[in-house]
Amino acid sequence: MQRRAFLTTGAALAARPAAAAPTPRADRISFVGDGIKLNPGEYSRLLARVVEEKNVQPDSYALGGVIGQLEERFATMLGKEQAVFLPTGTLANHLAVRLLAGQRRRVLVQQESHLYNDCGDCAQTLSGLNLVPLAAGRATFTVDDLAEQLALAAGGRVPTQVGAIQIESPVRRKQGELFDFDMMQKVCSLAREKQIGLHLDGARIFLASAYTGISPARFASLFDTVYVSLYKYFNAASGAILAGPKKLLDGLFNTRRQFGGGLAQAWPLATVALHYVDGFGNRYASAVAASERLFQQLDASGRFRLERVQPGSNITRLRIQKGDPAAFRARLAEKAISIAAPDPAGRILIAVNETLLRRPAEEIARDFMSALG
């Protein structure tokens, strides 16, 4: 091709408008993740509508305006004196154990926890904390596990104090398995006796409530501080809430800024989260009920096997008795139903979220059957 012709053709291609992405079906269902996965168009349209309807007031560096409303709302729901917005759950968990530990640098966590595995050793690197992992391969550590660690810390050549304990529940690395609530109460009781700070990584605690009947405030009452995610199922683009006593959290916005979390404006995050907070408990209870009807029909067909996590929350393992899991997944996608890729053992993780309310459970069951081919 001559250079001039090449340049002309290139310019024409560059000027051609890009093909618009297909508009996703409004009744699409996703069994992947805890929330409804708003795409950019849906998010921006919802944000514009809510801003007009609610007369949303902006914040300034995550202070005041709708951020203040969000913090007050979550403090009330969690039964805490104060709540603080933070841009990520990683920062919320990190700052919580940092505050609680103080100069007692040893912090006990589950080995399967997000803070221990998925945060790049942030607490160790940035705050000089020593995270000690418990209960390898398990969601729950016992009061005996705790007592053993306390004895080890106190019995060394240089006695060491444990400053904080973090419990994550549900545990995502254990497919949403819950920390046993009776054991949680015993662990927290011993920690109180020893004057050790307690933090709950309750990112998904509102989901757990639908499966246990235990309110988020009841879970939170056992702990000094609790973190709740704003993006996992309250569908904000990002964000977290850390709630606890005023004497601990007052002025935390300064530490937030020190760690690079002082967003100039966070109202687009808080506005969407507050929108989905309203009525969430009732909607999610309905989604759980719909999932149970769906699971009963799949199980009764004899063509699927369900493996329930115990004690579990919103994740169930699904196996197809006959057929190709990859082909099954592709056929479901044609029906605007998303599922995760099967693991090496052929199991598919099914996460329950609000998208199940977009179609009757009976219709979804029929789509699952027909997707088997």
C-alpha positions in Angstrom: 0.0 0.0 0.0 1.3 3.5 -0.9 2.1 5.7 2.1 -0.5 8.3 1.1 -3.2 5.7 0.8 -2.2 4.1 4.1 -2.5 7.4 5.9 -5.8 8.2 4.3 -7.3 4.8 5.2 -5.9 5.1 8.7 -7.5 8.6 9.1 -10.8 7.3 7.9 -10.8 4.4 10.4 -9.9 6.7 13.2 -12.8 9.0 12.4 -15.3 6.2 12.3 -17.3 6.1 15.5 -16.7 3.1 17.7 -19.4 0.5 17.7 -21.6 1.0 20.8 -21.5 -1.8 23.4 -24.7 -3.8 23.4 -27.1 -2.7 26.2 -27.3 -5.4 28.8 -30.7 -6.9 29.5 -32.5 -5.2 32.5 -33.5 -8.6 33.7 -30.1 -10.1 33.6 -29.1 -12.3 36.6 -25.7 -12.8 38.0 -24.7 -15.5 40.4 -21.2 -14.0 40.6 -20.6 -11.7 43.5 -22.7 -10.1 46.3 -24.1 -7.1 44.5 -25.9 -6.3 41.3 -22.9 -5.0 39.3 -24.1 -1.7 37.9 -22.4 -0.9 34.7 -21.1 2.7 34.1 -24.3 3.8 32.3 -26.6 2.4 35.0 -24.5 3.9 37.7 -24.4 7.3 36.2 -28.1 7.3 35.4 -29.0 6.2 38.9 -26.7 8.8 40.4 -28.2 11.6 38.4 -31.7 10.5 39.3 -31.0 10.2 43.1 -29.1 13.5 43.2 -32.2 15.2 41.8 -34.7 13.4 44.0 -32.8 13.6 47.3 -31.2 17.1 46.8 -27.8 15.5 47.6 -25.3 17.8 49.2 -21.6 17.4 48.4 -18.9 16.7 50.9 -15.5 18.3 51.2 -12.7 15.8 51.6 -15.2 13.2 52.8 -16.6 15.5 55.5 -20.1 16.7 55.7 -22.9 16.6 53.1 -24.1 13.2 52.2 -21.0 11.6 53.7 -22.2 12.8 57.1 -25.7 11.3 56.4 -24.1 8.0 55.5 -22.0 7.9 58.6 -24.9 8.7 60.9 -27.1 6.1 59.2 -24.5 3.3 59.7 -23.7 4.3 63.2 -27.3 3.9 64.1 -27.7 0.6 62.2 -24.6 -0.9 63.8 -25.4 0.4 67.3 -22.1 2.4 67.5 -21.4 5.9 68.7 -19.7 7.0 65.5 -19.0 5.8 62.0 -16.3 7.1 59.5 -16.3 6.8 55.8 -13.1 5.3 54.3 -12.3 4.7 50.6 -11.5 1.0 50.9 -12.1 -2.0 53.2 -8.4 -2.6 53.3 -7.8 0.8 55.0 -10.8 0.3 57.3 -9.4 -3.0 58.7 -5.9 -1.7 58.9 -6.8 1.4 60.8 -9.1 -0.5 63.1 -6.4 -2.9 64.3 -3.8 -0.1 64.4 -6.1 2.0 66.7 -7.0 -0.9 68.9 -3.5 -2.3 69.3 -1.8 1.0 70.2 1.6 0.1 71.6 0.7 -3.6 72.0 1.8 -4.6 68.6 0.7 -8.2 68.4 -2.7 -8.8 66.6 -4.4 -12.1 66.3 -6.3 -12.9 63.0 -7.7 -15.9 61.1 -5.1 -17.3 58.7 -7.9 -17.3 56.1 -8.7 -13.6 56.6 -8.6 -10.9 54.0 -6.3 -8.7 56.2 -3.7 -11.5 56.5 -3.7 -12.8 52.9 -4.9 -10.0 50.5 -3.5 -6.7 51.7 0.2 -6.9 50.9 1.2 -7.0 54.6 0.0 -3.4 54.9 -0.5 -3.6 58.7 3.0 -5.0 59.1 4.7 -2.7 56.7 2.9 0.6 57.4 2.0 0.3 61.1 4.6 -2.1 62.5 2.0 -4.6 63.7 2.7 -8.3 64.1 -0.2 -10.3 62.7 -0.4 -13.8 64.2 -2.5 -16.2 62.1 -4.9 -18.7 63.8 -7.0 -21.6 62.6 -5.3 -22.6 59.3 -7.9 -23.8 56.8 -10.8 -23.0 59.2 -13.2 -20.1 59.5 -13.5 -20.3 63.3 -10.7 -20.4 65.9 -11.7 -21.5 69.4 -11.3 -19.9 72.8 -8.7 -22.6 73.5 -6.7 -21.4 70.4 -6.9 -17.9 71.8 -5.8 -18.9 75.3 -2.9 -20.8 73.8 -1.7 -17.7 71.9 -2.1 -15.5 75.0 0.0 -17.9 77.0 2.7 -18.0 74.3 2.8 -14.2 74.1 3.1 -13.8 77.9 5.5 -16.7 78.4 8.3 -15.7 76.1 11.8 -14.5 77.2 10.4 -11.1 76.6 6.7 -11.1 77.5 4.5 -9.7 74.7 1.0 -8.3 75.0 -1.7 -9.0 72.4 -3.3 -5.6 71.5 -6.1 -6.6 69.2 -8.1 -9.5 67.8 -9.8 -9.4 64.4 -12.5 -11.8 63.4 -13.8 -11.9 59.8 -17.3 -13.3 59.2 -18.4 -14.4 56.7 -15.0 -15.6 55.5 -14.8 -15.2 51.7 -11.8 -17.5 51.4 -14.0 -20.2 52.9 -16.9 -19.6 50.5 -18.8 -17.4 52.9 -18.5 -19.7 55.9 -19.5 -18.0 59.1 -17.4 -17.8 62.3 -19.4 -19.9 64.7 -21.5 -17.4 66.7 -21.4 -19.3 70.1 -17.6 -19.5 69.8 -17.5 -15.8 68.7 -19.2 -14.8 72.0 -16.7 -16.9 74.0 -13.7 -15.5 72.2 -14.9 -12.0 72.7 -15.7 -12.6 76.4 -12.1 -13.8 77.1 -10.7 -10.9 75.1 -12.8 -8.4 77.2 -11.5 -10.1 80.3 -7.9 -9.5 79.1 -8.6 -6.0 77.9 -7.8 -6.8 74.3 -9.3 -4.7 71.5 -11.8 -6.4 69.2 -12.5 -5.7 65.6 -15.0 -7.3 63.3 -14.3 -7.5 59.6 -18.0 -7.5 58.8 -17.7 -6.5 55.2 -20.7 -8.9 54.4 -22.4 -8.8 57.8 -25.7 -7.6 56.4 -25.7 -10.7 54.2 -25.0 -12.9 57.2 -28.0 -11.5 59.1 -30.4 -12.9 56.4 -29.0 -16.4 57.0 -28.6 -16.3 60.8 -31.4 -14.1 62.0 -28.8 -12.2 64.0 -28.9 -8.4 63.4 -25.8 -6.5 62.3 -26.0 -4.5 65.5 -26.0 -7.7 67.6 -22.9 -9.0 65.8 -21.3 -5.6 66.2 -22.1 -5.3 69.9 -19.4 -8.0 70.6 -16.7 -5.8 69.1 -15.2 -2.4 69.7 -15.1 -1.6 66.0 -16.8 -3.1 62.8 -16.1 -2.6 59.1 -18.9 -2.8 56.5 -18.4 -2.7 52.8 -20.2 -0.2 50.7 -19.5 -1.7 47.3 -20.0 -5.4 47.7 -23.9 -5.3 48.0 -24.7 -1.7 48.6 -23.4 -1.2 45.0 -21.3 1.9 45.5 -18.3 2.3 43.2 -16.1 1.9 46.2 -16.1 2.7 49.9 -16.2 1.4 53.4 -17.6 2.3 56.8 -15.7 1.8 60.1 -17.9 2.2 63.2 -17.0 2.2 66.9 -16.7 4.4 70.0 -16.3 8.1 69.6 -13.2 8.3 71.7 -11.4 5.9 69.3 -12.7 7.2 66.0 -12.9 11.0 66.6 -10.4 12.7 64.4 -9.8 9.6 62.3 -10.3 11.7 59.2 -6.7 13.1 59.9 -5.3 9.6 59.8 -7.4 8.8 56.7 -5.7 11.7 55.0 -2.2 10.6 56.1 -2.8 7.3 54.4 -3.9 8.9 51.2 -7.6 8.3 51.7 -8.8 11.9 51.9 -10.8 11.9 48.7 -11.6 15.5 47.6 -15.2 14.4 47.0 -16.8 11.1 47.9 -20.5 12.0 47.4 -21.0 9.8 44.3 -20.1 6.8 46.5 -22.2 7.7 49.5 -25.2 8.6 47.4 -25.5 5.2 45.7 -24.7 3.3 48.9 -27.5 5.2 50.8 -29.9 4.5 48.0 -29.4 0.8 48.3 -29.4 0.8 52.1 -33.0 1.8 52.1 -35.1 -1.4 52.3 -32.0 -3.7 51.8 -32.9 -6.1 54.6 -36.4 -6.8 53.1 -35.1 -7.1 49.5 -32.3 -9.4 50.4 -34.5 -11.6 52.5 -36.7 -12.0 49.4 -33.7 -12.8 47.3 -32.7 -15.5 49.8 -36.2 -17.0 49.8 -36.2 -17.0 46.0 -32.8 -18.7 46.0 -34.1 -21.5 48.3 -37.0 -22.1 45.9 -34.6 -22.3 43.0 -32.3 -24.7 44.8 -35.2 -26.9 45.8 -36.2 -27.2 42.1 -32.7 -27.9 40.9 -32.1 -30.5 43.6 -35.5 -32.2 42.9 -34.6 -32.5 39.2 -31.9 -35.0 39.9 -29.7 -33.2 37.3 -27.8 -31.0 39.8 -26.2 -31.5 43.1 -26.0 -28.7 45.7 -23.3 -28.6 48.4 -24.2 -26.2 51.1 -21.5 -24.5 53.1 -22.1 -25.0 56.9 -22.4 -22.7 58.7 -22.8 -20.7 55.5 -24.2 -17.5 54.0 -24.8 -16.6 50.4 -22.5 -19.0 48.5 -23.5 -22.5 47.5 -21.5 -25.1 45.5 -23.3 -26.5 42.4 -22.4 -29.5 40.4 -24.1 -30.7 37.2 -24.6 -34.5 37.2 -24.0 -34.9 33.5 -22.7 -32.6 30.8 -20.0 -30.1 30.1 -19.8 -27.3 32.7 -18.2 -24.9 30.3 -21.0 -25.4 27.7 -23.6 -25.2 30.4 -22.1 -21.8 31.4 -22.1 -20.5 27.8 -25.8 -21.5 27.3 -26.8 -19.7 30.5 -25.0 -16.6 29.3 -27.2 -16.6 26.2 -30.1 -16.4 28.5 -28.5 -13.4 30.4 -27.6 -15.5 33.4 -24.0 -15.3 34.6 -22.3 -18.0 36.6 -18.7 -18.4 37.7 -16.3 -20.7 35.8 -16.2 -24.2 37.3 -13.2 -25.0 39.6 -10.9 -28.0 38.8 -13.3 -30.3 40.6 -16.2 -29.2 38.4 -17.9 -27.2 41.2 -19.6 -23.9 40.4 -19.9 -21.3 43.1 -23.3 -19.7 43.1 -23.6 -16.4 45.0 -27.1 -15.1 46.1 -27.7 -11.4 45.5 -30.6 -9.1 44.6 -30.5 -9.9 40.9 -32.5 -13.0 41.7 -35.5 -10.8 42.2 -35.5 -9.8 38.5 -37.2 -13.1 37.4 -39.3 -15.7 39.1 -37.4 -18.6 40.6 -39.4 -21.0 38.5 -38.3 -19.3 35.3 -34.6 -19.3 36.4 -34.9 -23.1 37.2 -36.3 -23.8 33.7 -33.4 -21.9 32.2 -30.9 -23.9 34.2 -32.5 -27.2 33.0 -32.6 -26.2 29.3 -29.0 -25.0 29.5 -27.9 -28.5 30.2 -28.7 -29.3 26.5 
